[in-house]
Amino acid sequence: MTPGARVQAAIEILDEILAGQAAEKTLTNWGRRSRFAGSKDRAAVRDHVYQALRCRRSYAALGGTETGRGVMIGACRDQGIDPADLFTGQGHAPTPLSESEQAHVGTFESDAEKNDIPEWLWPMFARSLGAQTEDVAQALRARASVHLRVNLLKGDRDAAISRLQHEGISTEPHEASPTALVVTEGARRVKNAESYLSGFVELQDAASQAVVNALPLQNTPRVLDYCSGGGGKALAIAALRDGTVYAHDADPRRMRDIPERAARAGADITCLDTAELSKSAPFDLVLCDAPCSGSGSWRRDPEGKWRLTQDALDEIVALQSKILDDAAQLVADGGVLAFATCSMLDVENHKQTQDFLARHTGWEHLSERAWHVHTGTDGFYVSVFQRAG
Ligand SMILES: C[S@@+](CC[C@H](N)C(=O)[O-])C[C@H]1O[C@@H](n2cnc3c(N)ncnc32)[C@H](O)[C@@H]1O
């Protein structure tokens, strides 16, 4: 496919997404009916689509309309490319720009539009991030780098770097965590690499690893990952300490890959359903990696940024409070409760910490830490409490 044909494919896919279809499904369907597209074409179209979704508002303002075509014209202008170079009408490229498209002068009506944040969210976003607001919003407009976690049960970070290098994947240590690597070349090879398939490395954002590093794991024979999902944090915990790691999720289907992932990683993880939880309590440490707005991972899931509403956020915040209250009951005397989100919004983070301490007596607040996307990781937050002994 020519560069122009790739842009036309992105326009058609974006039109379907803007009409309400899910991005992944739309890309898959396009791939199925576009046998002519090679792997590089597919990757390029996908990159166009995801970049346009991250910057949907500002690109639409620069392009003149919030359509696939308007957004892709805006993308060219944002990247300093003359759209006329790609919109040629030749070789399946989009038709040339109309006079009004050519004459459109893109201006931003608000800081939220310029920074690709929903208008309703901007005041809360800015209050949460203070002086870092624009840097963080701009970082959310770019693609996230790929991070790996070195599984210390299999070997150390230097060994992982050299094994990966032999498999055509270049990596460097990431400063956020002693187990984190950032992939500098060959990211698309990771999922087929022996280092990955044998459990030597896992795909995991460096801040997600740093959350686990922030937990007081010493003298915690029994740890519960209360919102385990697929077990990313449970696996990271199991690699850092001796003792049993339990995993639980309100939706047991989300835990179904944990036994296989644990076996591959050489880790020992016991999955508990809701009925088994209270029988297994109390735990020395309970981590709640709670459902959240996902604002810290909007680079990977840009649709989430535009889907979030005030009502949905209120529901998420209420669920987080309930999860904290429920999980607190499972913590042993003198034990630790940790609350984490992949959000950068104060209402889901520090405010949750304050509210928990206001609702519960007999808990000491040990620490809290936040990571924001402009420093090269996903946005994350972790807060650690200790129950009186
Ligand atoms: C942010 S995800 C967890 C990600 C996971 N810890 C990881 O590192 O891959 C949040 C999880 O919380 C689960 N969840 C939602 N409500 C819950 C509840 N009331 N109790 C326990 N888990 C819940 C969701 O099903 C979801 O899998």
The ligand as an ORCA input file, in Angstrom:
! r2SCAN-3c Opt
* xyz 0 1
  C      -7.123     -2.765     37.389
  S      -7.776     -4.347     37.194
  C      -6.556     -5.366     37.930
  C      -5.287     -5.535     37.110
  C      -4.336     -6.570     37.678
  N      -4.073     -6.382     39.088
  C      -3.006     -6.600     36.944
  O      -1.978     -6.146     37.456
  O      -2.999     -7.125     35.825
  C      -9.070     -4.370     38.373
  C      -9.753     -5.706     38.595
  O     -10.642     -5.563     39.692
  C     -11.710     -6.479     39.506
  N     -12.820     -6.090     40.393
  C     -13.855     -5.252     40.158
  N     -14.646     -5.160     41.232
  C     -14.116     -5.955     42.180
  C     -14.477     -6.290     43.524
  N     -15.561     -5.767     44.090
  N     -13.698     -7.154     44.176
  C     -12.592     -7.693     43.624
  N     -12.198     -7.421     42.358
  C     -12.948     -6.551     41.653
  C     -11.993     -6.385     38.035
  O     -12.666     -7.556     37.570
  C     -10.591     -6.225     37.445
  O     -10.071     -7.443     37.008
*
